[in-house]
């Protein structure tokens, strides 16, 4: 019978790791702001203006997501 021992070590917080986490969080917040701004602006358009753009109201969330996060 084989016996397997695993040793888990605590990873320390390196300053570079924390800086990367903060930068990633900033990028996510910026993407979310683009999403919210795009959705707000598209919702402000009339049905006729949306039709001129080739959009309808059911497409707005998808369009805003693609604007902020790229193709999902």
N, C-alpha and C positions, 0 to 999 in steps of 0.2 A: 504494500500500500504506500502510495506516495504522499508526502506531506509538503504542503506549499505554504511558505511563509511570505507575507507581504509586509513591507515596511513603508508606511506613509510618512512623508516629511512635510512639515509646514512650509509653504512657500512664503517668503518674505515680500513685503511691498517694496519694490525698488522704485525710486523716484521716476524713472523712465516709464515704468508700468502704470503708475498713477497718472502721469502726464498723458499717456496714450488713452487711458480710460476717460479722462476729462475731455480730450480732443474728440473722441468717438461720441461722447454725450453731446458735445456742442454741435457736431455734424448732424446727429439725429434730431436735435431741437431745431436746427436750421431747416432740415428737410420737412419737419412737421409744420413749421411756419409757412413754407412754400405751399404745402398741401392746403392748409387752412385759408391762406390768402387766395389761392386759385379757386377753391370751392366757393368762397365768399363772393368773389368777382363773377364767377359763372352763375351763381344763384341770383345775382342782381340783374342779370340779363332777362329780357322778355322772351316769351316763347318764339316770337318772330325773329329776334336777333339770334337765338340759339339755332333756329332752323336755317338761317343764313350761313351759320358756321357748320351746318350738317350735324348738329347735336340735338338731343332731346334730354329732358330732365333726368331720365333714368340713367343716362351715361355720365353725368357730372362727377360722381365720386370716382369712377374709373379714370376719367380724364385727369382729375386732380391728383390721383395716386400716381399715374404715369408721369405727370409733370414733376412731381416731387421725388419719386423713388425710381423712375425709369420703368421699363417694361417688367411687369411682375409675372 
